[in-house]
Amino acid sequence: MFQYSDKTKNLINLIGSGDAAYVPKAITCAINTLDAIAADESLSDKTRENAAFAAANLVLSDYNDND
């Protein structure tokens, strides 16, 4: 498993146990979240660039959240 932050690991546990909501269209949610981070001018350029790069790669991947 990847080395996730404590905040992410906590949410993985909460979602897995049913104590937090599961998002069925998780990739679309991730793209929207990364795009919001990329657009947030209060963040560093490096953080915004990383978020934009990740969002663009997800958009161009072969994901399908239409099911």
Predicted model as a PDB file, atoms N, CA, C, CB and O in Angstrom, pLDDT in the B-factor column:
MODEL        1                                                                  
ATOM      1  N   MET A   1       0.843  -1.179   0.000  1.00 58.00           N  
ATOM      2  CA  MET A   1       0.000   0.000   0.000  1.00 58.00           C  
ATOM      3  C   MET A   1       0.892   1.248   0.000  1.00 58.00           C  
ATOM      4  CB  MET A   1      -0.961  -0.005   1.225  1.00 58.00           C  
ATOM      5  O   MET A   1       1.989   1.243   0.559  1.00 58.00           O  
ATOM      6  N   PHE A   2       0.408   2.289  -0.625  1.00 76.00           N  
ATOM      7  CA  PHE A   2       1.137   3.545  -0.673  1.00 76.00           C  
ATOM      8  C   PHE A   2       1.236   4.163   0.721  1.00 76.00           C  
ATOM      9  CB  PHE A   2       0.460   4.519  -1.644  1.00 76.00           C  
ATOM     10  O   PHE A   2       0.457   3.832   1.615  1.00 76.00           O  
ATOM     11  N   GLN A   3       2.178   5.040   0.888  1.00 89.00           N  
ATOM     12  CA  GLN A   3       2.348   5.760   2.147  1.00 89.00           C  
ATOM     13  C   GLN A   3       1.448   6.989   2.143  1.00 89.00           C  
ATOM     14  CB  GLN A   3       3.835   6.165   2.364  1.00 89.00           C  
ATOM     15  O   GLN A   3       1.819   8.033   1.606  1.00 89.00           O  
ATOM     16  N   TYR A   4       0.279   6.868   2.735  1.00 93.00           N  
ATOM     17  CA  TYR A   4      -0.680   7.958   2.779  1.00 93.00           C  
ATOM     18  C   TYR A   4      -0.497   8.773   4.061  1.00 93.00           C  
ATOM     19  CB  TYR A   4      -2.116   7.416   2.683  1.00 93.00           C  
ATOM     20  O   TYR A   4       0.059   8.288   5.046  1.00 93.00           O  
ATOM     21  N   SER A   5      -0.969  10.003   4.030  1.00 94.00           N  
ATOM     22  CA  SER A   5      -0.934  10.844   5.229  1.00 94.00           C  
ATOM     23  C   SER A   5      -1.867  10.254   6.286  1.00 94.00           C  
ATOM     24  CB  SER A   5      -1.340  12.314   4.894  1.00 94.00           C  
ATOM     25  O   SER A   5      -2.765   9.471   5.975  1.00 94.00           O  
ATOM     26  N   ASP A   6      -1.641  10.639   7.519  1.00 95.00           N  
ATOM     27  CA  ASP A   6      -2.505  10.160   8.606  1.00 95.00           C  
ATOM     28  C   ASP A   6      -3.960  10.552   8.358  1.00 95.00           C  
ATOM     29  CB  ASP A   6      -2.031  10.722   9.960  1.00 95.00           C  
ATOM     30  O   ASP A   6      -4.871   9.783   8.665  1.00 95.00           O  
ATOM     31  N   LYS A   7      -4.179  11.740   7.807  1.00 95.00           N  
ATOM     32  CA  LYS A   7      -5.536  12.210   7.519  1.00 95.00           C  
ATOM     33  C   LYS A   7      -6.216  11.292   6.500  1.00 95.00           C  
ATOM     34  CB  LYS A   7      -5.506  13.664   6.995  1.00 95.00           C  
ATOM     35  O   LYS A   7      -7.386  10.944   6.660  1.00 95.00           O  
ATOM     36  N   THR A   8      -5.479  10.899   5.447  1.00 93.00           N  
ATOM     37  CA  THR A   8      -6.030  10.010   4.428  1.00 93.00           C  
ATOM     38  C   THR A   8      -6.264   8.611   4.997  1.00 93.00           C  
ATOM     39  CB  THR A   8      -5.091   9.938   3.213  1.00 93.00           C  
ATOM     40  O   THR A   8      -7.304   8.003   4.741  1.00 93.00           O  
ATOM     41  N   LYS A   9      -5.306   8.102   5.765  1.00 94.00           N  
ATOM     42  CA  LYS A   9      -5.473   6.779   6.373  1.00 94.00           C  
ATOM     43  C   LYS A   9      -6.693   6.744   7.288  1.00 94.00           C  
ATOM     44  CB  LYS A   9      -4.215   6.389   7.160  1.00 94.00           C  
ATOM     45  O   LYS A   9      -7.425   5.754   7.309  1.00 94.00           O  
ATOM     46  N   ASN A  10      -6.915   7.819   8.044  1.00 95.00           N  
ATOM     47  CA  ASN A  10      -8.076   7.889   8.919  1.00 95.00           C  
ATOM     48  C   ASN A  10      -9.367   7.809   8.112  1.00 95.00           C  
ATOM     49  CB  ASN A  10      -8.046   9.174   9.746  1.00 95.00           C  
ATOM     50  O   ASN A  10     -10.290   7.090   8.494  1.00 95.00           O  
ATOM     51  N   LEU A  11      -9.441   8.542   7.001  1.00 93.00           N  
ATOM     52  CA  LEU A  11     -10.653   8.507   6.173  1.00 93.00           C  
ATOM     53  C   LEU A  11     -10.829   7.156   5.492  1.00 93.00           C  
ATOM     54  CB  LEU A  11     -10.608   9.615   5.121  1.00 93.00           C  
ATOM     55  O   LEU A  11     -11.961   6.703   5.326  1.00 93.00           O  
ATOM     56  N   ILE A  12      -9.741   6.500   5.093  1.00 92.00           N  
ATOM     57  CA  ILE A  12      -9.840   5.147   4.526  1.00 92.00           C  
ATOM     58  C   ILE A  12     -10.509   4.230   5.546  1.00 92.00           C  
ATOM     59  CB  ILE A  12      -8.427   4.594   4.127  1.00 92.00           C  
ATOM     60  O   ILE A  12     -11.416   3.467   5.211  1.00 92.00           O  
ATOM     61  N   ASN A  13     -10.052   4.314   6.790  1.00 94.00           N  
ATOM     62  CA  ASN A  13     -10.642   3.486   7.843  1.00 94.00           C  
ATOM     63  C   ASN A  13     -12.110   3.825   8.088  1.00 94.00           C  
ATOM     64  CB  ASN A  13      -9.858   3.649   9.133  1.00 94.00           C  
ATOM     65  O   ASN A  13     -12.932   2.925   8.255  1.00 94.00           O  
ATOM     66  N   LEU A  14     -12.445   5.113   8.111  1.00 95.00           N  
ATOM     67  CA  LEU A  14     -13.831   5.523   8.343  1.00 95.00           C  
ATOM     68  C   LEU A  14     -14.755   5.081   7.216  1.00 95.00           C  
ATOM     69  CB  LEU A  14     -13.910   7.031   8.507  1.00 95.00           C  
ATOM     70  O   LEU A  14     -15.860   4.601   7.468  1.00 95.00           O  
ATOM     71  N   ILE A  15     -14.307   5.242   5.974  1.00 93.00           N  
ATOM     72  CA  ILE A  15     -15.125   4.837   4.823  1.00 93.00           C  
ATOM     73  C   ILE A  15     -15.256   3.312   4.789  1.00 93.00           C  
ATOM     74  CB  ILE A  15     -14.503   5.360   3.491  1.00 93.00           C  
ATOM     75  O   ILE A  15     -16.340   2.779   4.554  1.00 93.00           O  
ATOM     76  N   GLY A  16     -14.144   2.622   5.026  1.00 92.00           N  
ATOM     77  CA  GLY A  16     -14.166   1.158   5.019  1.00 92.00           C  
ATOM     78  C   GLY A  16     -15.069   0.571   6.084  1.00 92.00           C  
ATOM     79  O   GLY A  16     -15.669  -0.484   5.876  1.00 92.00           O  
ATOM     80  N   SER A  17     -15.174   1.240   7.228  1.00 94.00           N  
ATOM     81  CA  SER A  17     -16.000   0.738   8.318  1.00 94.00           C  
ATOM     82  C   SER A  17     -17.462   1.174   8.181  1.00 94.00           C  
ATOM     83  CB  SER A  17     -15.442   1.213   9.650  1.00 94.00           C  
ATOM     84  O   SER A  17     -18.324   0.713   8.929  1.00 94.00           O  
ATOM     85  N   GLY A  18     -17.734   2.056   7.231  1.00 91.00           N  
ATOM     86  CA  GLY A  18     -19.095   2.551   7.057  1.00 91.00           C  
ATOM     87  C   GLY A  18     -19.410   3.755   7.915  1.00 91.00           C  
ATOM     88  O   GLY A  18     -20.550   4.219   7.930  1.00 91.00           O  
ATOM     89  N   ASP A  19     -18.417   4.273   8.635  1.00 91.00           N  
ATOM     90  CA  ASP A  19     -18.639   5.437   9.494  1.00 91.00           C  
ATOM     91  C   ASP A  19     -18.573   6.763   8.742  1.00 91.00           C  
ATOM     92  CB  ASP A  19     -17.626   5.446  10.604  1.00 91.00           C  
ATOM     93  O   ASP A  19     -18.921   7.807   9.295  1.00 91.00           O  
ATOM     94  N   ALA A  20     -18.133   6.731   7.499  1.00 90.00           N  
ATOM     95  CA  ALA A  20     -18.108   7.931   6.653  1.00 90.00           C  
ATOM     96  C   ALA A  20     -18.666   7.548   5.286  1.00 90.00           C  
ATOM     97  CB  ALA A  20     -16.648   8.525   6.527  1.00 90.00           C  
ATOM     98  O   ALA A  20     -18.648   6.379   4.900  1.00 90.00           O  
ATOM     99  N   ALA A  21     -19.153   8.533   4.572  1.00 88.00           N  
ATOM    100  CA  ALA A  21     -19.804   8.283   3.288  1.00 88.00           C  
ATOM    101  C   ALA A  21     -18.807   7.798   2.236  1.00 88.00           C  
ATOM    102  CB  ALA A  21     -20.503   9.550   2.798  1.00 88.00           C  
ATOM    103  O   ALA A  21     -17.674   8.276   2.167  1.00 88.00           O  
ATOM    104  N   TYR A  22     -19.245   6.851   1.427  1.00 87.00           N  
ATOM    105  CA  TYR A  22     -18.498   6.380   0.264  1.00 87.00           C  
ATOM    106  C   TYR A  22     -18.997   7.158  -0.940  1.00 87.00           C  
ATOM    107  CB  TYR A  22     -18.661   4.829   0.051  1.00 87.00           C  
ATOM    108  O   TYR A  22     -20.205   7.339  -1.095  1.00 87.00           O  
ATOM    109  N   VAL A  23     -18.095   7.622  -1.796  1.00 86.00           N  
ATOM    110  CA  VAL A  23     -18.465   8.363  -3.000  1.00 86.00           C  
ATOM    111  C   VAL A  23     -18.359   7.408  -4.186  1.00 86.00           C  
ATOM    112  CB  VAL A  23     -17.550   9.629  -3.202  1.00 86.00           C  
ATOM    113  O   VAL A  23     -17.251   7.022  -4.557  1.00 86.00           O  
ATOM    114  N   PRO A  24     -19.489   7.016  -4.795  1.00 86.00           N  
ATOM    115  CA  PRO A  24     -19.445   6.037  -5.879  1.00 86.00           C  
ATOM    116  C   PRO A  24     -18.666   6.513  -7.109  1.00 86.00           C  
ATOM    117  CB  PRO A  24     -20.844   5.684  -6.287  1.00 86.00           C  
ATOM    118  O   PRO A  24     -18.049   5.699  -7.796  1.00 86.00           O  
ATOM    119  N   LYS A  25     -18.684   7.789  -7.389  1.00 88.00           N  
ATOM    120  CA  LYS A  25     -17.944   8.323  -8.545  1.00 88.00           C  
ATOM    121  C   LYS A  25     -16.682   8.991  -8.028  1.00 88.00           C  
ATOM    122  CB  LYS A  25     -18.817   9.338  -9.376  1.00 88.00           C  
ATOM    123  O   LYS A  25     -16.497  10.199  -8.176  1.00 88.00           O  
ATOM    124  N   ALA A  26     -15.820   8.193  -7.423  1.00 87.00           N  
ATOM    125  CA  ALA A  26     -14.653   8.705  -6.715  1.00 87.00           C  
ATOM    126  C   ALA A  26     -13.646   9.387  -7.639  1.00 87.00           C  
ATOM    127  CB  ALA A  26     -13.978   7.583  -5.977  1.00 87.00           C  
ATOM    128  O   ALA A  26     -13.022  10.371  -7.240  1.00 87.00           O  
ATOM    129  N   ILE A  27     -13.475   8.892  -8.849  1.00 90.00           N  
ATOM    130  CA  ILE A  27     -12.487   9.514  -9.743  1.00 90.00           C  
ATOM    131  C   ILE A  27     -12.968  10.895 -10.172  1.00 90.00           C  
ATOM    132  CB  ILE A  27     -12.230   8.623 -10.988  1.00 90.00           C  
ATOM    133  O   ILE A  27     -12.174  11.835 -10.216  1.00 90.00           O  
ATOM    134  N   THR A  28     -14.238  11.031 -10.486  1.00 91.00           N  
ATOM    135  CA  THR A  28     -14.783  12.346 -10.823  1.00 91.00           C  
ATOM    136  C   THR A  28     -14.642  13.289  -9.629  1.00 91.00           C  
ATOM    137  CB  THR A  28     -16.271  12.230 -11.253  1.00 91.00           C  
ATOM    138  O   THR A  28     -14.300  14.459  -9.802  1.00 91.00           O  
ATOM    139  N   CYS A  29     -14.899  12.797  -8.438  1.00 92.00           N  
ATOM    140  CA  CYS A  29     -14.727  13.591  -7.219  1.00 92.00           C  
ATOM    141  C   CYS A  29     -13.274  14.034  -7.080  1.00 92.00           C  
ATOM    142  CB  CYS A  29     -15.165  12.784  -5.973  1.00 92.00           C  
ATOM    143  O   CYS A  29     -13.001  15.189  -6.753  1.00 92.00           O  
ATOM    144  N   ALA A  30     -12.341  13.115  -7.329  1.00 93.00           N  
ATOM    145  CA  ALA A  30     -10.913  13.443  -7.226  1.00 93.00           C  
ATOM    146  C   ALA A  30     -10.517  14.500  -8.258  1.00 93.00           C  
ATOM    147  CB  ALA A  30     -10.055  12.176  -7.413  1.00 93.00           C  
ATOM    148  O   ALA A  30      -9.789  15.437  -7.932  1.00 93.00           O  
ATOM    149  N   ILE A  31     -10.980  14.362  -9.479  1.00 94.00           N  
ATOM    150  CA  ILE A  31     -10.660  15.334 -10.527  1.00 94.00           C  
ATOM    151  C   ILE A  31     -11.180  16.717 -10.135  1.00 94.00           C  
ATOM    152  CB  ILE A  31     -11.265  14.894 -11.887  1.00 94.00           C  
ATOM    153  O   ILE A  31     -10.463  17.710 -10.255  1.00 94.00           O  
ATOM    154  N   ASN A  32     -12.422  16.778  -9.669  1.00 95.00           N  
ATOM    155  CA  ASN A  32     -13.000  18.068  -9.263  1.00 95.00           C  
ATOM    156  C   ASN A  32     -12.236  18.676  -8.093  1.00 95.00           C  
ATOM    157  CB  ASN A  32     -14.476  17.898  -8.886  1.00 95.00           C  
ATOM    158  O   ASN A  32     -12.010  19.886  -8.062  1.00 95.00           O  
ATOM    159  N   THR A  33     -11.840  17.851  -7.136  1.00 96.00           N  
ATOM    160  CA  THR A  33     -11.091  18.342  -5.982  1.00 96.00           C  
ATOM    161  C   THR A  33      -9.710  18.835  -6.386  1.00 96.00           C  
ATOM    162  CB  THR A  33     -10.966  17.249  -4.930  1.00 96.00           C  
ATOM    163  O   THR A  33      -9.278  19.903  -5.952  1.00 96.00           O  
ATOM    164  N   LEU A  34      -9.017  18.060  -7.216  1.00 97.00           N  
ATOM    165  CA  LEU A  34      -7.695  18.471  -7.690  1.00 97.00           C  
ATOM    166  C   LEU A  34      -7.777  19.754  -8.505  1.00 97.00           C  
ATOM    167  CB  LEU A  34      -7.059  17.360  -8.526  1.00 97.00           C  
ATOM    168  O   LEU A  34      -6.900  20.611  -8.403  1.00 97.00           O  
ATOM    169  N   ASP A  35      -8.822  19.892  -9.312  1.00 98.00           N  
ATOM    170  CA  ASP A  35      -8.997  21.109 -10.101  1.00 98.00           C  
ATOM    171  C   ASP A  35      -9.249  22.315  -9.200  1.00 98.00           C  
ATOM    172  CB  ASP A  35     -10.154  20.939 -11.092  1.00 98.00           C  
ATOM    173  O   ASP A  35      -8.752  23.409  -9.469  1.00 98.00           O  
ATOM    174  N   ALA A  36     -10.015  22.120  -8.140  1.00 98.00           N  
ATOM    175  CA  ALA A  36     -10.255  23.216  -7.187  1.00 98.00           C  
ATOM    176  C   ALA A  36      -8.958  23.626  -6.501  1.00 98.00           C  
ATOM    177  CB  ALA A  36     -11.303  22.802  -6.130  1.00 98.00           C  
ATOM    178  O   ALA A  36      -8.724  24.813  -6.276  1.00 98.00           O  
ATOM    179  N   ILE A  37      -8.117  22.656  -6.170  1.00 98.00           N  
ATOM    180  CA  ILE A  37      -6.812  22.964  -5.581  1.00 98.00           C  
ATOM    181  C   ILE A  37      -5.956  23.724  -6.590  1.00 98.00           C  
ATOM    182  CB  ILE A  37      -6.091  21.668  -5.126  1.00 98.00           C  
ATOM    183  O   ILE A  37      -5.296  24.699  -6.234  1.00 98.00           O  
ATOM    184  N   ALA A  38      -5.964  23.283  -7.842  1.00 98.00           N  
ATOM    185  CA  ALA A  38      -5.180  23.949  -8.896  1.00 98.00           C  
ATOM    186  C   ALA A  38      -5.628  25.400  -9.101  1.00 98.00           C  
ATOM    187  CB  ALA A  38      -5.304  23.175 -10.220  1.00 98.00           C  
ATOM    188  O   ALA A  38      -4.817  26.253  -9.459  1.00 98.00           O  
ATOM    189  N   ALA A  39      -6.889  25.675  -8.879  1.00 98.00           N  
ATOM    190  CA  ALA A  39      -7.427  27.020  -9.094  1.00 98.00           C  
ATOM    191  C   ALA A  39      -7.272  27.933  -7.882  1.00 98.00           C  
ATOM    192  CB  ALA A  39      -8.881  26.931  -9.463  1.00 98.00           C  
ATOM    193  O   ALA A  39      -7.487  29.140  -7.989  1.00 98.00           O  
ATOM    194  N   ASP A  40      -6.905  27.376  -6.735  1.00 98.00           N  
ATOM    195  CA  ASP A  40      -6.832  28.144  -5.492  1.00 98.00           C  
ATOM    196  C   ASP A  40      -5.545  28.968  -5.429  1.00 98.00           C  
ATOM    197  CB  ASP A  40      -6.918  27.205  -4.279  1.00 98.00           C  
ATOM    198  O   ASP A  40      -4.472  28.434  -5.148  1.00 98.00           O  
ATOM    199  N   GLU A  41      -5.662  30.262  -5.690  1.00 98.00           N  
ATOM    200  CA  GLU A  41      -4.491  31.140  -5.755  1.00 98.00           C  
ATOM    201  C   GLU A  41      -3.846  31.401  -4.396  1.00 98.00           C  
ATOM    202  CB  GLU A  41      -4.880  32.450  -6.375  1.00 98.00           C  
ATOM    203  O   GLU A  41      -2.777  32.007  -4.326  1.00 98.00           O  
ATOM    204  N   SER A  42      -4.481  30.951  -3.320  1.00 98.00           N  
ATOM    205  CA  SER A  42      -3.868  31.116  -2.002  1.00 98.00           C  
ATOM    206  C   SER A  42      -2.816  30.045  -1.723  1.00 98.00           C  
ATOM    207  CB  SER A  42      -4.940  31.081  -0.921  1.00 98.00           C  
ATOM    208  O   SER A  42      -2.049  30.158  -0.766  1.00 98.00           O  
ATOM    209  N   LEU A  43      -2.780  29.012  -2.552  1.00 98.00           N  
ATOM    210  CA  LEU A  43      -1.803  27.927  -2.397  1.00 98.00           C  
ATOM    211  C   LEU A  43      -0.547  28.219  -3.206  1.00 98.00           C  
ATOM    212  CB  LEU A  43      -2.411  26.579  -2.832  1.00 98.00           C  
ATOM    213  O   LEU A  43      -0.555  29.066  -4.100  1.00 98.00           O  
ATOM    214  N   SER A  44       0.516  27.521  -2.889  1.00 98.00           N  
ATOM    215  CA  SER A  44       1.769  27.719  -3.617  1.00 98.00           C  
ATOM    216  C   SER A  44       1.629  27.248  -5.066  1.00 98.00           C  
ATOM    217  CB  SER A  44       2.922  26.967  -2.919  1.00 98.00           C  
ATOM    218  O   SER A  44       0.807  26.387  -5.380  1.00 98.00           O  
ATOM    219  N   ASP A  45       2.452  27.833  -5.939  1.00 98.00           N  
ATOM    220  CA  ASP A  45       2.437  27.426  -7.349  1.00 98.00           C  
ATOM    221  C   ASP A  45       2.769  25.947  -7.496  1.00 98.00           C  
ATOM    222  CB  ASP A  45       3.429  28.268  -8.161  1.00 98.00           C  
ATOM    223  O   ASP A  45       2.194  25.271  -8.350  1.00 98.00           O  
ATOM    224  N   LYS A  46       3.684  25.434  -6.681  1.00 98.00           N  
ATOM    225  CA  LYS A  46       4.075  24.020  -6.751  1.00 98.00           C  
ATOM    226  C   LYS A  46       2.893  23.115  -6.423  1.00 98.00           C  
ATOM    227  CB  LYS A  46       5.243  23.732  -5.789  1.00 98.00           C  
ATOM    228  O   LYS A  46       2.653  22.130  -7.121  1.00 98.00           O  
ATOM    229  N   THR A  47       2.161  23.439  -5.373  1.00 98.00           N  
ATOM    230  CA  THR A  47       0.986  22.648  -4.989  1.00 98.00           C  
ATOM    231  C   THR A  47      -0.064  22.700  -6.085  1.00 98.00           C  
ATOM    232  CB  THR A  47       0.392  23.157  -3.660  1.00 98.00           C  
ATOM    233  O   THR A  47      -0.648  21.677  -6.443  1.00 98.00           O  
ATOM    234  N   ARG A  48      -0.303  23.892  -6.618  1.00 98.00           N  
ATOM    235  CA  ARG A  48      -1.302  24.047  -7.693  1.00 98.00           C  
ATOM    236  C   ARG A  48      -0.888  23.303  -8.946  1.00 98.00           C  
ATOM    237  CB  ARG A  48      -1.514  25.525  -8.022  1.00 98.00           C  
ATOM    238  O   ARG A  48      -1.726  22.686  -9.603  1.00 98.00           O  
ATOM    239  N   GLU A  49       0.387  23.352  -9.288  1.00 98.00           N  
ATOM    240  CA  GLU A  49       0.891  22.648 -10.467  1.00 98.00           C  
ATOM    241  C   GLU A  49       0.763  21.131 -10.288  1.00 98.00           C  
ATOM    242  CB  GLU A  49       2.361  23.033 -10.736  1.00 98.00           C  
ATOM    243  O   GLU A  49       0.361  20.427 -11.214  1.00 98.00           O  
ATOM    244  N   ASN A  50       1.102  20.635  -9.107  1.00 97.00           N  
ATOM    245  CA  ASN A  50       0.970  19.198  -8.835  1.00 97.00           C  
ATOM    246  C   ASN A  50      -0.485  18.744  -8.950  1.00 97.00           C  
ATOM    247  CB  ASN A  50       1.512  18.867  -7.436  1.00 97.00           C  
ATOM    248  O   ASN A  50      -0.770  17.691  -9.520  1.00 97.00           O  
ATOM    249  N   ALA A  51      -1.392  19.537  -8.410  1.00 98.00           N  
ATOM    250  CA  ALA A  51      -2.810  19.192  -8.482  1.00 98.00           C  
ATOM    251  C   ALA A  51      -3.304  19.216  -9.924  1.00 98.00           C  
ATOM    252  CB  ALA A  51      -3.641  20.154  -7.624  1.00 98.00           C  
ATOM    253  O   ALA A  51      -4.046  18.325 -10.338  1.00 98.00           O  
ATOM    254  N   ALA A  52      -2.905  20.218 -10.686  1.00 98.00           N  
ATOM    255  CA  ALA A  52      -3.315  20.314 -12.086  1.00 98.00           C  
ATOM    256  C   ALA A  52      -2.768  19.139 -12.896  1.00 98.00           C  
ATOM    257  CB  ALA A  52      -2.840  21.644 -12.693  1.00 98.00           C  
ATOM    258  O   ALA A  52      -3.468  18.591 -13.747  1.00 98.00           O  
ATOM    259  N   PHE A  53      -1.530  18.757 -12.635  1.00 98.00           N  
ATOM    260  CA  PHE A  53      -0.908  17.629 -13.336  1.00 98.00           C  
ATOM    261  C   PHE A  53      -1.672  16.338 -13.040  1.00 98.00           C  
ATOM    262  CB  PHE A  53       0.581  17.482 -12.925  1.00 98.00           C  
ATOM    263  O   PHE A  53      -1.965  15.563 -13.950  1.00 98.00           O  
ATOM    264  N   ALA A  54      -1.990  16.113 -11.778  1.00 96.00           N  
ATOM    265  CA  ALA A  54      -2.724  14.901 -11.401  1.00 96.00           C  
ATOM    266  C   ALA A  54      -4.123  14.899 -12.014  1.00 96.00           C  
ATOM    267  CB  ALA A  54      -2.818  14.783  -9.868  1.00 96.00           C  
ATOM    268  O   ALA A  54      -4.574  13.873 -12.523  1.00 96.00           O  
ATOM    269  N   ALA A  55      -4.810  16.039 -11.968  1.00 95.00           N  
ATOM    270  CA  ALA A  55      -6.156  16.124 -12.548  1.00 95.00           C  
ATOM    271  C   ALA A  55      -6.124  15.869 -14.044  1.00 95.00           C  
ATOM    272  CB  ALA A  55      -6.777  17.493 -12.267  1.00 95.00           C  
ATOM    273  O   ALA A  55      -6.955  15.126 -14.567  1.00 95.00           O  
ATOM    274  N   ALA A  56      -5.177  16.477 -14.729  1.00 96.00           N  
ATOM    275  CA  ALA A  56      -5.077  16.292 -16.181  1.00 96.00           C  
ATOM    276  C   ALA A  56      -4.815  14.843 -16.538  1.00 96.00           C  
ATOM    277  CB  ALA A  56      -3.975  17.172 -16.756  1.00 96.00           C  
ATOM    278  O   ALA A  56      -5.396  14.330 -17.495  1.00 96.00           O  
ATOM    279  N   ASN A  57      -3.950  14.170 -15.788  1.00 95.00           N  
ATOM    280  CA  ASN A  57      -3.674  12.766 -16.060  1.00 95.00           C  
ATOM    281  C   ASN A  57      -4.901  11.892 -15.818  1.00 95.00           C  
ATOM    282  CB  ASN A  57      -2.516  12.286 -15.201  1.00 95.00           C  
ATOM    283  O   ASN A  57      -5.146  10.949 -16.570  1.00 95.00           O  
ATOM    284  N   LEU A  58      -5.666  12.194 -14.785  1.00 92.00           N  
ATOM    285  CA  LEU A  58      -6.897  11.435 -14.546  1.00 92.00           C  
ATOM    286  C   LEU A  58      -7.914  11.672 -15.658  1.00 92.00           C  
ATOM    287  CB  LEU A  58      -7.506  11.817 -13.190  1.00 92.00           C  
ATOM    288  O   LEU A  58      -8.574  10.733 -16.105  1.00 92.00           O  
ATOM    289  N   VAL A  59      -8.045  12.912 -16.105  1.00 91.00           N  
ATOM    290  CA  VAL A  59      -8.982  13.226 -17.189  1.00 91.00           C  
ATOM    291  C   VAL A  59      -8.608  12.448 -18.452  1.00 91.00           C  
ATOM    292  CB  VAL A  59      -8.995  14.751 -17.478  1.00 91.00           C  
ATOM    293  O   VAL A  59      -9.483  11.948 -19.160  1.00 91.00           O  
ATOM    294  N   LEU A  60      -7.318  12.351 -18.729  1.00 92.00           N  
ATOM    295  CA  LEU A  60      -6.872  11.679 -19.948  1.00 92.00           C  
ATOM    296  C   LEU A  60      -6.750  10.166 -19.796  1.00 92.00           C  
ATOM    297  CB  LEU A  60      -5.550  12.242 -20.376  1.00 92.00           C  
ATOM    298  O   LEU A  60      -6.486   9.466 -20.774  1.00 92.00           O  
ATOM    299  N   SER A  61      -6.940   9.658 -18.584  1.00 90.00           N  
ATOM    300  CA  SER A  61      -6.886   8.208 -18.384  1.00 90.00           C  
ATOM    301  C   SER A  61      -8.168   7.580 -18.920  1.00 90.00           C  
ATOM    302  CB  SER A  61      -6.688   7.856 -16.876  1.00 90.00           C  
ATOM    303  O   SER A  61      -9.049   8.282 -19.418  1.00 90.00           O  
ATOM    304  N   ASP A  62      -8.267   6.285 -18.819  1.00 77.00           N  
ATOM    305  CA  ASP A  62      -9.430   5.592 -19.361  1.00 77.00           C  
ATOM    306  C   ASP A  62     -10.486   5.310 -18.288  1.00 77.00           C  
ATOM    307  CB  ASP A  62      -8.998   4.289 -20.014  1.00 77.00           C  
ATOM    308  O   ASP A  62     -11.196   4.307 -18.357  1.00 77.00           O  
ATOM    309  N   TYR A  63     -10.585   6.201 -17.295  1.00 76.00           N  
ATOM    310  CA  TYR A  63     -11.587   5.992 -16.254  1.00 76.00           C  
ATOM    311  C   TYR A  63     -12.985   6.140 -16.824  1.00 76.00           C  
ATOM    312  CB  TYR A  63     -11.381   6.975 -15.097  1.00 76.00           C  
ATOM    313  O   TYR A  63     -13.193   6.796 -17.845  1.00 76.00           O  
ATOM    314  N   ASN A  64     -13.948   5.510 -16.136  1.00 77.00           N  
ATOM    315  CA  ASN A  64     -15.339   5.632 -16.538  1.00 77.00           C  
ATOM    316  C   ASN A  64     -16.192   5.647 -15.281  1.00 77.00           C  
ATOM    317  CB  ASN A  64     -15.761   4.474 -17.495  1.00 77.00           C  
ATOM    318  O   ASN A  64     -16.382   4.610 -14.646  1.00 77.00           O  
ATOM    319  N   ASP A  65     -16.695   6.789 -14.926  1.00 77.00           N  
ATOM    320  CA  ASP A  65     -17.576   6.904 -13.762  1.00 77.00           C  
ATOM    321  C   ASP A  65     -19.052   6.905 -14.177  1.00 77.00           C  
ATOM    322  CB  ASP A  65     -17.250   8.183 -12.976  1.00 77.00           C  
ATOM    323  O   ASP A  65     -19.914   7.317 -13.400  1.00 77.00           O  
ATOM    324  N   ASN A  66     -19.337   6.452 -15.376  1.00 77.00           N  
ATOM    325  CA  ASN A  66     -20.729   6.476 -15.875  1.00 77.00           C  
ATOM    326  C   ASN A  66     -21.533   5.255 -15.494  1.00 77.00           C  
ATOM    327  CB  ASN A  66     -20.735   6.608 -17.367  1.00 77.00           C  
ATOM    328  O   ASN A  66     -22.735   5.205 -15.754  1.00 77.00           O  
ATOM    329  N   ASP A  67     -20.906   4.279 -14.891  1.00 61.00           N  
ATOM    330  CA  ASP A  67     -21.622   3.039 -14.549  1.00 61.00           C  
ATOM    331  C   ASP A  67     -22.400   3.179 -13.270  1.00 61.00           C  
ATOM    332  CB  ASP A  67     -20.657   1.881 -14.427  1.00 61.00           C  
ATOM    333  O   ASP A  67     -23.057   2.231 -12.840  1.00 61.00           O  
TER     334      ASP A  67                                                      
ENDMDL                                                                          
END                                                                             
